[in-house]
C-alpha cells in the first residue's frame, strides 16, 4: 500500500475527471492520509477518482497529511493563551518628611500632612518666632534654656509637611516591579485558598506590566 502526498492530489483533482481510485483515510486522532489501497477498518474511508496519468504518478509517492489538518491538539488540550500586556505604570521614590525613610509610590504628589514640630529634624523658624507672643519682642535663647519652652510645647506644635518624590526611570520601575512580583509570589505560595484570589490578580497584573521590561 502506498500513501499519496496532498499537494499532488490537489493538482490531480484540478484536471479532467477519470479513472484511478485514491482512498482518503481519517484516523481516530483526526489525521488524514491518502493511499492507493482501502483504509484500515478503524479508519473512516472516502474514495476519490483520478485520471490514469495522475494516478500512475501518484502511486509512487510517500505518505503525508493534509496541510490544514497537521498538529491538531487531541484529548481536549488547548494552547495556552499568551500573557496579557499592560503599560508600565509611572512609579516614584519618595522621601518621608518626618523620619527620612524612602518608599515607592504611584503618586508623585502626596498630600501634605500635619506633623509635630518635635518630630522634625530642624525647626522651620527660630524659637522666638515660633513661641514668642504675637506682636511682641519674642523670646531670647537664654529664656528658652530656662524652661519656658518645654518638650510638651514643642510636641504639641504641628506644622504642615509634605514628602518629596522623584520619578523612577524605566529600568528602576522594572526592577521595582520584579521585586514586588517576587514578594507577591511568596505570599501567594503561603496563602490559604480563600486568601489567594486578590494575590493572584496582583500577580497577573505585575506579569502583564513586566512584559514591557
C-alpha positions, 0 to 999 in steps of 0.5 A, spaced: 500 500 500 502 506 498 500 513 501 499 519 496 502 526 498 496 532 498 499 537 494 499 532 488 492 530 489 490 537 489 493 538 482 490 531 480 483 533 482 484 540 478 484 536 471 479 532 467 475 527 471 477 519 470 479 513 472 484 511 478 481 510 485 485 514 491 482 512 498 482 518 503 483 515 510 481 519 517 484 516 523 481 516 530 486 522 532 483 526 526 489 525 521 488 524 514 492 520 509 491 518 502 493 511 499 492 507 493 489 501 497 482 501 502 483 504 509 484 500 515 477 498 518 478 503 524 479 508 519 473 512 516 474 511 508 472 516 502 474 514 495 476 519 490 477 518 482 483 520 478 485 520 471 490 514 469 496 519 468 495 522 475 494 516 478 500 512 475 504 518 478 501 518 484 502 511 486 509 512 487 509 517 492 510 517 500 505 518 505 503 525 508 497 529 511 493 534 509 496 541 510 490 544 514 489 538 518 497 537 521 498 538 529 491 538 531 491 538 539 487 531 541 484 529 548 481 536 549 488 540 550 488 547 548 494 552 547 495 556 552 493 563 551 499 568 551 500 573 557 496 579 557 500 586 556 499 592 560 503 599 560 508 600 565 505 604 570 509 611 572 512 609 579 516 614 584 521 614 590 519 618 595 522 621 601 518 621 608 518 628 611 518 626 618 523 620 619 527 620 612 525 613 610 524 612 602 518 608 599 515 607 592 509 610 590 504 611 584 503 618 586 508 623 585 504 628 589 502 626 596 498 630 600 501 634 605 500 632 612 500 635 619 506 633 623 509 635 630 514 640 630 518 635 635 518 630 630 522 634 625 529 634 624 530 642 624 525 647 626 522 651 620 523 658 624 527 660 630 524 659 637 522 666 638 518 666 632 515 660 633 513 661 641 514 668 642 507 672 643 504 675 637 506 682 636 511 682 641 519 682 642 519 674 642 523 670 646 531 670 647 535 663 647 537 664 654 529 664 656 528 658 652 534 654 656 530 656 662 524 652 661 519 656 658 519 652 652 518 645 654 518 638 650 510 638 651 510 645 647 514 643 642 510 636 641 504 639 641 506 644 635 504 641 628 506 644 622 504 642 615 509 637 611 509 634 605 514 628 602 518 629 596 518 624 590 522 623 584 520 619 578 523 612 577 526 611 570 524 605 566 529 600 568 528 602 576 520 601 575 522 594 572 526 592 577 521 595 582 516 591 579 520 584 579 521 585 586 514 586 588 512 580 583 517 576 587 514 578 594 507 577 591 509 570 589 511 568 596 505 570 599 501 567 594 505 560 595 503 561 603 496 563 602 490 559 604 485 558 598 480 563 600 486 568 601 489 567 594 484 570 589 486 578 590 494 575 590 493 572 584 490 578 580 496 582 583 500 577 580 497 577 573 497 584 573 505 585 575 506 579 569 502 583 564 506 590 566 513 586 566 512 584 559 514 591 557 521 590 561 
